[in-house]
Amino acid sequence: MSERVPSREELFEKIREAQMRGWPTDGVAEAFMEQCIVSFWLEEFDRCWKSYLCLAAYETTKYLSEQLKLLRENESVIREKGLWEEYKAGEEELNRALAFWSMGDEAKAYEHAKKAEESLRKVVKAIMKEEVKEISELRDKAQELIASIRQLEIPMLLELDDDLAPIEEKIKEADKLAEEGSYTEAEEKYKEIIKELEELKKQTEEKRKQILMGAGVTAGVAALGLLYAYKKGKLKIPPLKLPGLA
């Protein structure tokens, strides 16, 4: 494990960012996340950091292993784009990460997983069509906005299921348009979705502020949305496919 344990504020931010990425994605990751959050609230920061590294290493290697399978199906395109060395470098770093994970060294595993992610991300971006790349970026922004809005919820006082449900349906529609190759329509729909989400976030932040002030709640409760959003299981982000290769 890394020698320096991050501060309370840094750990909080890492947990929040993990949720923004859609973690946990399965039962194994959920166990790591729960241990991470429980340790955080108990102020057992060493244990929280170790649990976070387990979560990050597990989720990153799992995602990259799936992504690598897709890339292997497009090795001819990768060669044509002159990205073979970058591709193999990412593959090697992922193998190192998996080896360290099997040895129980989550810190080293995550270190190499991040290097693998950097290399493979370059390959994926280079072989995706420009239209798909733009839609992917818009989709990521929409999902980040949803995650940040979910973290503003307050149990019983400020819940956003009814507000987000129609927007999440629109995301499914936009995804379907992209899968069918209707890139222009999908892009326009995502831009519309992002505008709606930005407005909803602005309104929700104001409502939250009024509720906390009206209830006389201390600033410490500001972190409640993070735990609540996780417990409700509302921060799942669908796995990214790799459509529209150039």
C-alpha positions in Angstrom: 0.0 0.0 0.0 1.1 3.6 -0.6 3.1 5.0 2.3 1.2 8.2 2.6 -2.5 7.9 3.6 -4.5 10.7 2.0 -6.2 13.2 4.3 -9.8 13.0 5.2 -10.7 15.6 2.6 -8.7 13.7 -0.1 -10.3 10.4 0.8 -13.8 11.9 0.6 -13.0 13.3 -2.9 -11.7 9.9 -4.0 -14.8 8.2 -2.9 -16.9 10.8 -4.6 -14.9 10.4 -7.8 -15.3 6.6 -7.6 -19.1 7.1 -7.5 -18.9 9.5 -10.5 -17.2 6.7 -12.4 -20.1 4.4 -11.7 -18.3 2.2 -9.1 -19.2 -0.3 -7.7 -20.2 -2.4 -10.7 -20.7 -5.8 -9.0 -20.8 -7.6 -5.7 -17.1 -7.8 -5.2 -16.6 -4.1 -5.8 -19.6 -3.3 -3.6 -17.9 -5.0 -0.7 -14.7 -2.9 -1.2 -16.8 0.3 -1.5 -18.9 -0.4 1.6 -15.7 -1.1 3.6 -14.2 2.1 2.3 -17.2 4.2 3.3 -17.7 2.6 6.7 -14.0 3.1 7.5 -14.3 6.7 6.3 -17.2 7.4 8.7 -15.4 5.7 11.5 -12.3 7.8 10.7 -10.2 4.6 10.2 -8.4 6.3 7.3 -5.6 3.6 6.9 -8.3 1.0 6.4 -10.3 3.3 4.2 -7.4 4.0 1.9 -6.6 0.3 1.6 -10.2 -0.5 0.7 -10.2 2.3 -1.8 -7.1 0.9 -3.5 -8.7 -2.5 -3.6 -11.8 -1.0 -5.2 -9.8 1.1 -7.7 -7.5 -1.7 -8.7 -10.3 -4.2 -9.1 -12.6 -1.9 -11.1 -9.9 -0.6 -13.3 -8.4 -4.0 -14.2 -11.9 -5.4 -14.7 -12.9 -2.6 -17.1 -9.6 -2.7 -19.0 -9.8 -6.5 -19.4 -13.2 -6.1 -21.1 -11.9 -3.2 -23.2 -8.9 -5.3 -24.3 -11.2 -8.0 -25.6 -12.8 -5.4 -27.8 -9.5 -4.1 -29.0 -8.2 -7.6 -29.9 -11.1 -7.8 -32.4 -9.8 -4.7 -34.1 -6.0 -5.4 -34.2 -5.8 -4.8 -37.9 -7.2 -1.3 -37.5 -4.8 -0.7 -34.6 -1.9 -1.7 -36.9 -3.2 0.6 -39.7 -3.3 3.5 -37.3 0.3 2.9 -36.2 -0.8 2.3 -32.6 0.5 -1.3 -32.2 3.3 -0.4 -29.7 0.9 1.7 -27.6 -1.6 -1.1 -27.6 1.0 -3.7 -26.6 2.3 -1.4 -23.9 -1.1 -1.1 -22.4 -1.6 -4.9 -22.6 1.7 -5.5 -20.8 0.9 -3.0 -18.0 -2.5 -4.6 -17.5 -0.8 -8.0 -17.2 1.5 -6.5 -14.5 -1.5 -5.1 -12.7 -3.3 -8.4 -12.7 -0.1 -10.1 -11.4 0.2 -7.7 -8.5 -3.5 -8.1 -7.8 -3.1 -11.9 -7.6 -0.3 -11.3 -5.1 -2.4 -9.1 -2.9 -0.6 -5.9 -3.6 -3.5 -3.6 -4.4 -1.3 -0.4 -4.5 1.0 -1.8 -7.2 -1.9 -3.3 -9.0 -3.6 0.1 -9.3 -0.4 1.8 -10.2 0.1 -0.4 -13.2 -3.6 -0.4 -14.0 -3.5 3.4 -14.4 -0.6 3.1 -16.8 -2.5 0.5 -18.8 -5.5 2.8 -18.8 -3.5 5.7 -20.2 -2.1 3.7 -23.1 -5.3 1.9 -24.0 -7.4 5.1 -23.8 -5.2 6.6 -26.5 -5.8 3.6 -28.7 -9.5 3.6 -28.2 -9.8 7.3 -29.0 -7.7 7.0 -32.1 -9.7 4.2 -33.7 -13.2 5.6 -32.8 -14.9 7.7 -35.5 -15.1 11.4 -34.7 -18.9 11.3 -34.5 -18.8 8.5 -31.9 -16.0 10.2 -30.0 -18.1 13.4 -29.6 -21.2 11.4 -28.5 -19.0 9.4 -26.0 -17.8 12.7 -24.4 -21.3 14.1 -24.2 -22.5 10.8 -22.7 -19.8 10.9 -20.0 -20.7 14.5 -19.2 -24.3 13.6 -18.8 -23.5 10.6 -16.5 -21.2 12.8 -14.4 -24.0 15.4 -14.0 -26.4 12.7 -12.9 -23.9 11.3 -10.3 -23.3 14.8 -8.9 -27.0 15.5 -8.7 -27.6 12.2 -6.9 -25.0 13.2 -4.3 -27.1 16.2 -3.4 -30.0 14.1 -2.2 -31.1 14.2 1.4 -33.1 11.2 2.8 -36.8 12.0 3.1 -36.2 15.7 2.4 -34.8 15.9 -1.1 -35.1 13.0 -3.4 -34.8 13.2 -7.1 -36.1 10.0 -8.6 -39.1 11.7 -10.3 -37.0 14.5 -11.7 -34.3 12.2 -13.1 -36.4 9.4 -14.4 -37.5 11.1 -17.6 -34.0 12.3 -18.3 -32.6 8.9 -17.8 -35.1 7.6 -20.4 -33.9 10.2 -22.8 -30.4 8.9 -22.3 -31.5 5.5 -23.3 -33.1 6.9 -26.4 -29.9 8.8 -27.3 -27.9 5.6 -26.8 -30.2 3.7 -29.1 -29.9 6.4 -31.8 -26.1 6.2 -31.6 -26.2 2.4 -31.8 -28.3 2.7 -35.0 -25.7 5.1 -36.5 -27.9 8.2 -36.2 -25.0 10.2 -34.8 -26.4 13.7 -35.5 -29.7 13.0 -33.8 -27.9 11.3 -30.8 -25.6 14.3 -30.4 -28.5 16.8 -30.5 -30.4 14.8 -27.9 -27.4 14.6 -25.6 -26.8 18.3 -25.8 -30.5 18.8 -24.8 -30.1 16.3 -22.0 -27.0 18.1 -20.6 -28.8 21.4 -20.6 -31.7 19.9 -18.6 -29.2 18.3 -16.1 -27.3 21.5 -15.6 -30.5 23.3 -14.8 -31.7 20.6 -12.5 -28.4 20.6 -10.7 -28.6 24.4 -10.2 -32.2 24.1 -8.8 -31.3 21.2 -6.6 -28.3 22.9 -5.1 -30.5 25.9 -4.2 -33.2 23.6 -2.7 -30.6 21.7 -0.7 -29.1 24.9 0.7 -32.6 26.1 1.8 -33.4 22.7 3.4 -30.1 22.5 5.3 -30.4 26.2 6.5 -34.1 25.7 7.4 -33.4 22.6 9.4 -30.4 24.1 11.1 -28.3 21.2 10.1 -24.5 21.4 10.6 -22.1 21.5 7.8 -21.0 18.0 8.5 -24.2 16.7 6.9 -23.0 18.0 3.6 -21.3 14.7 3.0 -24.6 12.8 3.6 -25.5 12.7 -0.1 -22.4 10.8 -0.9 -23.3 7.9 1.4 -27.0 8.1 0.6 -26.5 8.0 -3.1 -24.3 4.9 -2.7 -26.7 3.1 -0.4 -29.6 3.7 -2.8 -27.5 2.1 -5.6 -28.3 5.0 -7.9 -24.9 5.7 -9.4 -24.5 2.8 -11.8 -23.1 3.9 -15.2 -23.7 1.5 -18.1 -20.5 -0.1 -19.5 -19.1 1.8 -22.4 -19.3 -0.1 -25.7 -16.9 0.5 -28.6 -19.1 1.3 -31.6 -18.2 3.0 -34.8 -14.6 2.3 -35.5 -12.8 4.5 -38.0 
